[in-house]
């Protein structure tokens, strides 16, 4: 094959590198995925089923395991909607408006990414603990936050609240404010503008952020470990329950519960892939419309 033909084929493939370079990079990526993704998942499944399916099911039927599963789901069910409201409000304010303190609000959104989850848990202990700033007042009114479900929810909300906002801020900034301004000029209220213009334009990014937020909420360990107190059957989430079982040398039970977390992670990836596929298909359909119709289709 002549050199110009090779150059044309490489340009059509989106790269000018030779075939051996591309296959080497692909091989390295596949090897990395095998060593750090597939192999650990296979190890978890193997250890969970090492004593048979009966032992696996027995570990999941254990009351403390059910309590950990229930608490994990309750925590995610509270934290994700709270972060949904905060994330949409913060992203809308940052992307659509100019106001004093905007840079400070953006910094606060990124704060959980910079602070260790363990430090976040300690902050809540210092504020709400028995010797904390509000501890005596809470004790006098018989309100328990630390070493109880409220503390676990608060810690989970803190470590997960950037996910939805950070997905929406660049998306809203790229879309601009022209459509919202046009809706207001035509007589729409602020609420109508949000529901009929802003929300349809961000629906895929919003779903993507919710999925990531939910995955982190169910798998959070550091901050929850500090504020939970590790009370079996009461304040142990699934990650904490796995640690307790493993430290007690109940490896089969520990890996059985860990396998549930792995399954949840895989389900999250599948849902994420489906959303990305549907989004790409929708964008492709809009791009193929006549020039005068894309905006109307996107609004619909």
One Martini backbone bead per residue (centre of mass of N, CA, C, O) as a GRO file, in nm:
protein
  300
    1UNK     BB    1   0.097   0.035   0.022
    2UNK     BB    2   0.083   0.352  -0.001
    3UNK     BB    3   0.148   0.635   0.172
    4UNK     BB    4  -0.109   0.802   0.105
    5UNK     BB    5  -0.311   0.579   0.186
    6UNK     BB    6  -0.227   0.557   0.481
    7UNK     BB    7  -0.288   0.853   0.554
    8UNK     BB    8  -0.588   0.843   0.488
    9UNK     BB    9  -0.667   0.614   0.686
   10UNK     BB   10  -0.568   0.760   0.941
   11UNK     BB   11  -0.751   1.008   0.912
   12UNK     BB   12  -1.020   0.845   0.921
   13UNK     BB   13  -0.941   0.725   1.217
   14UNK     BB   14  -0.814   0.988   1.385
   15UNK     BB   15  -0.504   0.912   1.307
   16UNK     BB   16  -0.127   0.902   1.263
   17UNK     BB   17  -0.079   0.638   1.374
   18UNK     BB   18   0.024   0.341   1.387
   19UNK     BB   19  -0.093   0.028   1.443
   20UNK     BB   20   0.100  -0.060   1.680
   21UNK     BB   21   0.029   0.178   1.863
   22UNK     BB   22  -0.274   0.129   1.894
   23UNK     BB   23  -0.254  -0.170   1.999
   24UNK     BB   24  -0.084  -0.103   2.248
   25UNK     BB   25  -0.288   0.086   2.386
   26UNK     BB   26  -0.518  -0.118   2.396
   27UNK     BB   27  -0.367  -0.333   2.561
   28UNK     BB   28  -0.312  -0.156   2.810
   29UNK     BB   29  -0.609  -0.094   2.874
   30UNK     BB   30  -0.701  -0.390   2.909
   31UNK     BB   31  -0.498  -0.464   3.131
   32UNK     BB   32  -0.593  -0.256   3.334
   33UNK     BB   33  -0.889  -0.356   3.354
   34UNK     BB   34  -0.822  -0.641   3.448
   35UNK     BB   35  -0.651  -0.574   3.709
   36UNK     BB   36  -0.861  -0.323   3.832
   37UNK     BB   37  -1.155  -0.472   3.766
   38UNK     BB   38  -1.206  -0.776   3.691
   39UNK     BB   39  -1.034  -0.921   3.906
   40UNK     BB   40  -1.172  -0.811   4.164
   41UNK     BB   41  -1.457  -0.909   4.090
   42UNK     BB   42  -1.382  -1.209   4.075
   43UNK     BB   43  -1.280  -1.231   4.368
   44UNK     BB   44  -1.545  -1.161   4.508
   45UNK     BB   45  -1.717  -1.390   4.384
   46UNK     BB   46  -1.542  -1.627   4.475
   47UNK     BB   47  -1.547  -1.573   4.786
   48UNK     BB   48  -1.859  -1.566   4.820
   49UNK     BB   49  -1.873  -1.881   4.679
   50UNK     BB   50  -1.677  -2.082   4.833
   51UNK     BB   51  -1.931  -2.225   5.020
   52UNK     BB   52  -2.163  -2.154   4.852
   53UNK     BB   53  -2.489  -2.051   4.809
   54UNK     BB   54  -2.592  -2.096   5.100
   55UNK     BB   55  -2.381  -1.916   5.245
   56UNK     BB   56  -2.448  -1.661   5.088
   57UNK     BB   57  -2.750  -1.636   5.171
   58UNK     BB   58  -2.702  -1.642   5.478
   59UNK     BB   59  -2.542  -1.374   5.492
   60UNK     BB   60  -2.790  -1.199   5.378
   61UNK     BB   61  -3.005  -1.294   5.612
   62UNK     BB   62  -2.875  -1.149   5.818
   63UNK     BB   63  -2.977  -0.899   6.025
   64UNK     BB   64  -2.731  -0.706   5.994
   65UNK     BB   65  -2.736  -0.700   5.687
   66UNK     BB   66  -3.023  -0.584   5.654
   67UNK     BB   67  -2.965  -0.327   5.812
   68UNK     BB   68  -2.742  -0.221   5.622
   69UNK     BB   69  -2.910  -0.212   5.366
   70UNK     BB   70  -3.136  -0.028   5.470
   71UNK     BB   71  -2.955   0.214   5.552
   72UNK     BB   72  -2.835   0.266   5.274
   73UNK     BB   73  -3.105   0.326   5.130
   74UNK     BB   74  -3.201   0.555   5.314
   75UNK     BB   75  -2.963   0.744   5.274
   76UNK     BB   76  -2.993   0.772   4.966
   77UNK     BB   77  -3.299   0.865   4.970
   78UNK     BB   78  -3.213   1.140   5.113
   79UNK     BB   79  -2.950   1.257   4.976
   80UNK     BB   80  -3.024   1.277   4.675
   81UNK     BB   81  -3.264   1.480   4.682
   82UNK     BB   82  -3.107   1.703   4.825
   83UNK     BB   83  -2.886   1.727   4.597
   84UNK     BB   84  -3.080   1.789   4.372
   85UNK     BB   85  -3.177   2.061   4.472
   86UNK     BB   86  -2.901   2.192   4.516
   87UNK     BB   87  -2.771   2.143   4.236
   88UNK     BB   88  -2.976   2.297   4.064
   89UNK     BB   89  -2.962   2.569   4.213
   90UNK     BB   90  -2.656   2.617   4.189
   91UNK     BB   91  -2.630   2.590   3.881
   92UNK     BB   92  -2.833   2.811   3.805
   93UNK     BB   93  -2.691   3.045   3.951
   94UNK     BB   94  -2.404   3.018   3.820
   95UNK     BB   95  -2.491   3.001   3.502
   96UNK     BB   96  -2.738   3.242   3.487
   97UNK     BB   97  -2.586   3.435   3.698
   98UNK     BB   98  -2.493   3.754   3.844
   99UNK     BB   99  -2.304   3.770   4.155
  100UNK     BB  100  -2.218   3.815   4.465
  101UNK     BB  101  -2.028   3.522   4.544
  102UNK     BB  102  -1.990   3.313   4.310
  103UNK     BB  103  -1.701   3.205   4.364
  104UNK     BB  104  -1.764   3.099   4.649
  105UNK     BB  105  -1.982   2.894   4.567
  106UNK     BB  106  -1.800   2.726   4.382
  107UNK     BB  107  -1.604   2.645   4.607
  108UNK     BB  108  -1.811   2.496   4.786
  109UNK     BB  109  -1.880   2.276   4.579
  110UNK     BB  110  -1.564   2.169   4.582
  111UNK     BB  111  -1.488   2.094   4.876
  112UNK     BB  112  -1.531   1.772   4.895
  113UNK     BB  113  -1.287   1.719   4.695
  114UNK     BB  114  -1.061   1.840   4.908
  115UNK     BB  115  -1.188   1.685   5.141
  116UNK     BB  116  -1.169   1.454   5.356
  117UNK     BB  117  -1.399   1.237   5.475
  118UNK     BB  118  -1.283   1.219   5.761
  119UNK     BB  119  -1.286   1.522   5.815
  120UNK     BB  120  -1.588   1.557   5.778
  121UNK     BB  121  -1.666   1.376   6.017
  122UNK     BB  122  -1.514   1.543   6.235
  123UNK     BB  123  -1.678   1.800   6.203
  124UNK     BB  124  -1.945   1.677   6.306
  125UNK     BB  125  -1.836   1.600   6.583
  126UNK     BB  126  -1.758   1.895   6.671
  127UNK     BB  127  -2.059   1.997   6.648
  128UNK     BB  128  -2.253   1.724   6.752
  129UNK     BB  129  -2.112   1.626   6.978
  130UNK     BB  130  -2.085   1.594   7.315
  131UNK     BB  131  -1.818   1.810   7.290
  132UNK     BB  132  -1.948   2.006   7.116
  133UNK     BB  133  -2.106   2.291   7.031
  134UNK     BB  134  -2.411   2.131   7.030
  135UNK     BB  135  -2.418   1.896   7.235
  136UNK     BB  136  -2.560   1.998   7.498
  137UNK     BB  137  -2.825   2.087   7.360
  138UNK     BB  138  -2.899   1.811   7.238
  139UNK     BB  139  -2.902   1.654   7.507
  140UNK     BB  140  -3.126   1.830   7.647
  141UNK     BB  141  -3.328   1.748   7.381
  142UNK     BB  142  -3.290   1.453   7.281
  143UNK     BB  143  -3.066   1.477   7.041
  144UNK     BB  144  -2.942   1.253   6.787
  145UNK     BB  145  -2.660   1.239   6.558
  146UNK     BB  146  -2.433   1.106   6.666
  147UNK     BB  147  -2.453   0.773   6.632
  148UNK     BB  148  -2.666   0.816   6.393
  149UNK     BB  149  -2.857   0.866   6.123
  150UNK     BB  150  -2.827   1.176   6.083
  151UNK     BB  151  -2.515   1.172   6.058
  152UNK     BB  152  -2.500   0.992   5.808
  153UNK     BB  153  -2.659   1.178   5.623
  154UNK     BB  154  -2.484   1.431   5.647
  155UNK     BB  155  -2.219   1.305   5.547
  156UNK     BB  156  -2.333   1.215   5.270
  157UNK     BB  157  -2.418   1.489   5.166
  158UNK     BB  158  -2.139   1.622   5.168
  159UNK     BB  159  -1.981   1.413   4.971
  160UNK     BB  160  -2.225   1.440   4.727
  161UNK     BB  161  -2.310   1.741   4.633
  162UNK     BB  162  -2.122   1.792   4.367
  163UNK     BB  163  -2.223   1.602   4.135
  164UNK     BB  164  -2.468   1.753   4.017
  165UNK     BB  165  -2.355   2.038   3.988
  166UNK     BB  166  -2.100   1.955   3.809
  167UNK     BB  167  -2.278   1.855   3.567
  168UNK     BB  168  -2.450   2.132   3.518
  169UNK     BB  169  -2.275   2.384   3.490
  170UNK     BB  170  -2.139   2.342   3.205
  171UNK     BB  171  -2.406   2.293   3.056
  172UNK     BB  172  -2.542   2.569   3.117
  173UNK     BB  173  -2.312   2.748   3.008
  174UNK     BB  174  -2.327   2.639   2.712
  175UNK     BB  175  -2.636   2.726   2.664
  176UNK     BB  176  -2.714   2.962   2.815
  177UNK     BB  177  -2.986   3.241   2.805
  178UNK     BB  178  -3.167   3.273   2.550
  179UNK     BB  179  -3.418   3.093   2.604
  180UNK     BB  180  -3.505   3.223   2.870
  181UNK     BB  181  -3.539   3.510   2.760
  182UNK     BB  182  -3.755   3.438   2.550
  183UNK     BB  183  -3.966   3.331   2.751
  184UNK     BB  184  -3.998   3.595   2.914
  185UNK     BB  185  -4.083   3.778   2.676
  186UNK     BB  186  -4.346   3.580   2.625
  187UNK     BB  187  -4.450   3.548   2.956
  188UNK     BB  188  -4.291   3.378   3.136
  189UNK     BB  189  -4.218   3.244   3.416
  190UNK     BB  190  -3.976   3.125   3.610
  191UNK     BB  191  -4.104   2.842   3.649
  192UNK     BB  192  -4.175   2.789   3.350
  193UNK     BB  193  -3.888   2.817   3.242
  194UNK     BB  194  -3.769   2.581   3.396
  195UNK     BB  195  -3.969   2.343   3.310
  196UNK     BB  196  -3.973   2.416   2.974
  197UNK     BB  197  -3.649   2.479   2.930
  198UNK     BB  198  -3.422   2.396   3.129
  199UNK     BB  199  -3.486   2.098   3.207
  200UNK     BB  200  -3.488   1.964   2.917
  201UNK     BB  201  -3.177   2.050   2.862
  202UNK     BB  202  -3.071   1.877   3.146
  203UNK     BB  203  -3.167   1.578   3.182
  204UNK     BB  204  -2.909   1.405   3.126
  205UNK     BB  205  -2.719   1.539   3.332
  206UNK     BB  206  -2.903   1.487   3.575
  207UNK     BB  207  -2.907   1.178   3.565
  208UNK     BB  208  -2.601   1.141   3.582
  209UNK     BB  209  -2.565   1.279   3.861
  210UNK     BB  210  -2.756   1.093   4.022
  211UNK     BB  211  -2.602   0.832   3.977
  212UNK     BB  212  -2.334   0.921   4.109
  213UNK     BB  213  -2.452   1.001   4.381
  214UNK     BB  214  -2.571   0.723   4.455
  215UNK     BB  215  -2.309   0.559   4.441
  216UNK     BB  216  -2.161   0.721   4.666
  217UNK     BB  217  -2.369   0.689   4.894
  218UNK     BB  218  -2.350   0.367   4.908
  219UNK     BB  219  -2.005   0.373   4.924
  220UNK     BB  220  -1.953   0.522   5.173
  221UNK     BB  221  -1.698   0.543   5.446
  222UNK     BB  222  -1.532   0.760   5.601
  223UNK     BB  223  -1.748   0.957   5.720
  224UNK     BB  224  -1.937   0.734   5.832
  225UNK     BB  225  -1.734   0.600   6.026
  226UNK     BB  226  -1.711   0.842   6.226
  227UNK     BB  227  -2.043   0.888   6.287
  228UNK     BB  228  -2.162   0.591   6.361
  229UNK     BB  229  -2.003   0.378   6.578
  230UNK     BB  230  -2.048   0.077   6.494
  231UNK     BB  231  -2.353  -0.025   6.525
  232UNK     BB  232  -2.497  -0.310   6.526
  233UNK     BB  233  -2.805  -0.283   6.357
  234UNK     BB  234  -2.793   0.059   6.325
  235UNK     BB  235  -2.497   0.216   6.193
  236UNK     BB  236  -2.447   0.011   5.959
  237UNK     BB  237  -2.335  -0.005   5.663
  238UNK     BB  238  -2.221  -0.188   5.415
  239UNK     BB  239  -1.919  -0.107   5.430
  240UNK     BB  240  -1.903  -0.146   5.743
  241UNK     BB  241  -1.993  -0.442   5.750
  242UNK     BB  242  -1.757  -0.553   5.591
  243UNK     BB  243  -1.538  -0.474   5.792
  244UNK     BB  244  -1.641  -0.628   6.036
  245UNK     BB  245  -1.636  -0.912   5.911
  246UNK     BB  246  -1.336  -0.915   5.829
  247UNK     BB  247  -1.223  -0.866   6.124
  248UNK     BB  248  -1.383  -1.151   6.206
  249UNK     BB  249  -1.323  -1.369   5.975
  250UNK     BB  250  -1.587  -1.333   5.770
  251UNK     BB  251  -1.534  -1.365   5.452
  252UNK     BB  252  -1.790  -1.462   5.313
  253UNK     BB  253  -1.980  -1.244   5.425
  254UNK     BB  254  -1.817  -1.002   5.328
  255UNK     BB  255  -1.826  -1.078   5.019
  256UNK     BB  256  -2.131  -1.085   4.993
  257UNK     BB  257  -2.180  -0.785   5.051
  258UNK     BB  258  -1.975  -0.681   4.842
  259UNK     BB  259  -2.131  -0.794   4.595
  260UNK     BB  260  -2.362  -0.593   4.613
  261UNK     BB  261  -2.191  -0.344   4.556
  262UNK     BB  262  -2.094  -0.446   4.280
  263UNK     BB  263  -2.372  -0.468   4.151
  264UNK     BB  264  -2.446  -0.170   4.184
  265UNK     BB  265  -2.212  -0.069   4.008
  266UNK     BB  266  -2.296  -0.215   3.747
  267UNK     BB  267  -2.576  -0.089   3.726
  268UNK     BB  268  -2.472   0.198   3.704
  269UNK     BB  269  -2.316   0.157   3.439
  270UNK     BB  270  -2.555   0.072   3.267
  271UNK     BB  271  -2.727   0.325   3.304
  272UNK     BB  272  -2.515   0.521   3.202
  273UNK     BB  273  -2.492   0.398   2.915
  274UNK     BB  274  -2.788   0.435   2.833
  275UNK     BB  275  -2.795   0.742   2.861
  276UNK     BB  276  -2.568   0.803   2.660
  277UNK     BB  277  -2.702   0.664   2.418
  278UNK     BB  278  -2.964   0.836   2.413
  279UNK     BB  279  -2.824   1.108   2.386
  280UNK     BB  280  -2.674   1.052   2.121
  281UNK     BB  281  -2.930   0.985   1.957
  282UNK     BB  282  -3.066   1.259   1.995
  283UNK     BB  283  -2.839   1.435   1.874
  284UNK     BB  284  -2.841   1.297   1.596
  285UNK     BB  285  -3.136   1.363   1.525
  286UNK     BB  286  -3.104   1.671   1.539
  287UNK     BB  287  -2.868   1.697   1.328
  288UNK     BB  288  -3.062   1.571   1.085
  289UNK     BB  289  -3.217   1.810   1.076
  290UNK     BB  290  -3.329   2.075   0.966
  291UNK     BB  291  -3.220   2.393   1.033
  292UNK     BB  292  -3.520   2.498   1.145
  293UNK     BB  293  -3.568   2.236   1.377
  294UNK     BB  294  -3.376   2.180   1.627
  295UNK     BB  295  -3.497   2.363   1.856
  296UNK     BB  296  -3.778   2.236   1.861
  297UNK     BB  297  -3.680   1.945   1.927
  298UNK     BB  298  -3.530   2.011   2.191
  299UNK     BB  299  -3.781   2.125   2.342
  300UNK     BB  300  -3.952   1.851   2.306
   0.00000   0.00000   0.00000
